[in-house]
């Protein structure tokens, strides 16, 4: 049985976020604001269906998906690109591939102890984030 990701998670570590945003083509003023933010993730998991909300004081982003089902994703609030996206299980990790203008784009989520890990990739950049579950 896959791990349950449901819950509210607060960021505690955010490594290489600015270079990741540069690879996405995010403009300078937005990057400077974004690196100061402390996002919170709210994940709702019902079987193979997920909704992941990323909440900040600047912008919010929400994506909903079913494992293994490809969908069109507009990354509105981020870089505003259209991607063909699919998320699959790899053991207990959620692995997302986003095909579009940018190569090697996607993310991987996994839980280790009481931490939610997220690796974001775009081009040759990898951003590593860690979140702690809110009690």
PyMOL commands that set and color helices and strands:
alter all, ss='L'
color gray80, all
select helices_A, chain A and resi 17-24+28-34
alter helices_A, ss='H'
color red, helices_A
select strands_A, chain A and resi 7-15+40-46+49-55+61-66+71-74+82-90+93-99+106-112+115-122+125-133
alter strands_A, ss='S'
color yellow, strands_A
deselect
rebuild
show_as cartoon
